[in-house]
Amino acid sequence: MADRSAEPWYATAAYLYVLHLDGPVLAWEYLRRHPDYRHDWLHRRRHPGAAQLWGLRLLEDPALDARDAHPAWFPDHDTVVQLYPDADPPPDALCFEFWKLPGHKHLIHDGKRLVLVVRWPGCCLRFVLGPGLADGMPYAYVIRACTEPCERYANLASELDKIALAADTSPLVAVRPRPPLSALLELHTLQALDATLAGASLREVAEGLFGADAVAADWHADSALRARVRRLVRRGDELMGGGYRRLAQLPLAPSNGRDVSHPLQNVPEQEPWLS
């Protein structure tokens, strides 16, 4: 069996940043691994419909992971907050103060609007800045009309609470909350996906994720470990092939005659000479 320990996917520590990602950036982590998307970035990046096929306003460089990429999904995720100048502000109206927002700030033009992304440990906020809004101006939040306004308002209120908690100062030391088990599932899924895209067998994936000792102790036809690795590989394939749209709250992919799902087929259980 080939020694996979030197390959980029083998080190779990390289995926620790995944533990603190929300839905829209997790969606990007799966999409950027899709071979057809990478092909579109290299060869069809100026094609007008290329980005829309994947649920994006503009194609984003798949070489950038979630720490550096700023994918512009279409339509927006519910956590995107729209800010517009307040047409009739009261005397005590709050003002938009760009430099008082905590964390790292990125201003991006997504081809139609100016978007502000603010990141600090454990949190990522996204604002659409309306025309005419400037630093120091009173502003209003805007929510898009929909059939379920209460649910959308709850999502908006959750994002606004994050702003209120960090409005005045950014702490010198930030303590991140303990990641939930669902975050660990995403870490293992992405690591397993990278391993299978690199040609690793299921047994090699298991050794990279859980260690050679665990595989030696519990790797047989009906083992729980083997079934767990199969589920991780299948889940990664499904999320990369189109399931990422659920994470980004996108509608189902349009039917255009092109199959952009399930590029992984027949992942080997193990090397032939080990069967």
PyMOL commands that set and color helices and strands:
alter all, ss='L'
color gray80, all
select helices_A, chain A and resi 8-10+12-20+23-31+35-43+50-53+98-100+149-165+181-197+202-210+212-217+224-247+272-274
alter helices_A, ss='H'
color red, helices_A
select strands_A, chain A and resi 80-85+104-109+114-120+123-129+139-142
alter strands_A, ss='S'
color yellow, strands_A
deselect
rebuild
show_as cartoon
